[in-house]
């Protein structure tokens, strides 16, 4: 809990950033309610979740204070909404990189005054937080860096720049070598942009250090996910999703240490056969559109119904951390090209074709001993929704049960979704019984 | 009217192409009803519309017979859905290029069995026609050439290739020089693709001839549109829209001659002050998503209510024909680069940013002496729908009334749309009265 003294201090901090404090207060109260209802109701959680619980309870407090202090020292904060923005380049320029608020329905109604209603909720939420000034991370950002990963976002950034300093990196539509070159050139432009913003040069040395920091975070998350392959799963999907979400905002080094500390505990659990759900509980892989904090509904629903989510093939999941850069030399140019290659390896639905994503899901379904896959699409997300068609065919051929879910951020369809989820889990149980 | 003898002949032709003839018969009957209700009800039409009326009444007849004959001689037919596919390159390889069926709700319900429901109707219709085999042009195509102009289409083409030979050209997201290079490289790949398909080499000479043919068509359409700047307008918007739509399927040379013959007549009309609506009738520019044949509803509604549509800022309008290629030399490479440049000049909402489109509309509003602009968006078309926000601001500043319309292909909302359109026209009349 945040003390009254802290609260007054933070409120001043938020106000100074330009946050609408009374509105933000509503937001924070809503988050606290959710955390009590979802996270705390879980049983048999690892002790090392303590750190992440504290961060979650102080989501816009301590970390914002760190950013404000950084800004006071002349440092800059760079916000983004996508795994295609290389955090290490921001760190190399002595900036702080932060993933911005985008996961709640809180600002959606206001956003619809400007954006078309039939836009995906993540985009409406991203823009909405800026529009109503309710996200301290957005307000703390000296620059928002957008990208062209989908039409909705691309066009939203054109509008956002009327409200906030915005810079857009072009993410190509294909993975061939000429597009690889385009993306590397975009990153070289981004380097100049960061140098202008921060007044600091990005060098081969500071970039190498920053990349090592960021990729150590990736490796810690890889380790965390690998531990979920055990049966029983040593940690809930809801907790891992929350950790991954926190990783977009927390200090890289501290976060990495805490994830590794948790992994140490989970290794013991795996060794001792300790799980969050009984051995044999239905194991679910969720694949599709990203789930930004606090988009916890599907995970909670599944795990309350007795299943366990063991993997997210998502930007808030494996697409974030599965690749590392392998520069051909220590030169700055080669390092940046390797960072470009790292991101162009991501099997995002922004690419055409994107068979790699289907191959990933088939492979992960085996690695994580999955009983069923949920293809999750944010409403009006054309790219992932269409890929669902090919995913359905591929999983059908492989004999892996699939449930396609399309949802926005409202709770209006929770009843219907719960029924579908429970029916899917029954189907998985039946299938298991028949096999055994 | 098509004679009984012709009908039997055509039905055999369609059946041989693989068309579902009974289904296609329903489609054709529906089109004939629409043409009688909309086109024929118009008054004071130019005599030279005769040719286009005949084509419309025989839409899948004579032209399909020409294509089948071409195929019998070893020629190939290349179908597409977008102005970014260079028709001249297809012609240079001695192919026939044809714009494919995409404008009717006829196959939408079936398409929704595969594609997400909340996809734009043009995309569902395009795919649907293939899925139910109801478009003879689609069935006659040896290759369908797609493009990456929006997420919905890009992802639809990934699915379409399971149903029809499909090739996709990458249209970049920005207009900078590296993207210009990407597009030129894409066209060089497309050249090889066409050469493989047809067995014919594309040379500097045959490409130059083909470009000249295609750009003569563009110039005829420019001439036609310029004549609409007169008050009273010498031809209805519905007729011009239909002509432009027919231009995607008709023989280039014949179509160009017929448009020019019509323009000769329209010049006389302008000289004599003859119009389709009285001088001073509200003049409307429609800007936005493309209207494929038979998407005539908005034009008809406006013109039945006493307005006249004088310009379409659309792919089935100015974006199609406003640019010509200016090669730096006679070399094949320079010609292809110039064709690339021609298409990269188009101010399509697929580009970010796309201020050029707003500038175009402001300029055209003046050139065409427009009283009001309708921003037309196909439902779920993120790119144009979002641009509506900036368009609204720009036209507001310029004092030009704007109505934003988002519609699909169904008639469900016709009552509501009619009310909005009539209210908008009243507003324009009031504004005129106040000024005078």
Interface residues (C-beta under 8 A of the other chain):
Chain A: X114 X115 X116 X118 X119 X148 X150 X151 X152 X154 X155 X156 X157 X158 X159 X168 X170 X172 X173 X174 X178 X179 X181 X182 X185 X349 X352 X353 X354 X379 X380 X382 X383 X385 X386 X387 X388 X389 X390 X406
Chain B: X114 X115 X116 X118 X119 X148 X150 X151 X152 X154 X155 X156 X157 X158 X159 X168 X170 X172 X173 X174 X178 X179 X181 X182 X185 X349 X352 X353 X354 X379 X380 X382 X383 X385 X386 X387 X388 X389 X390 X406
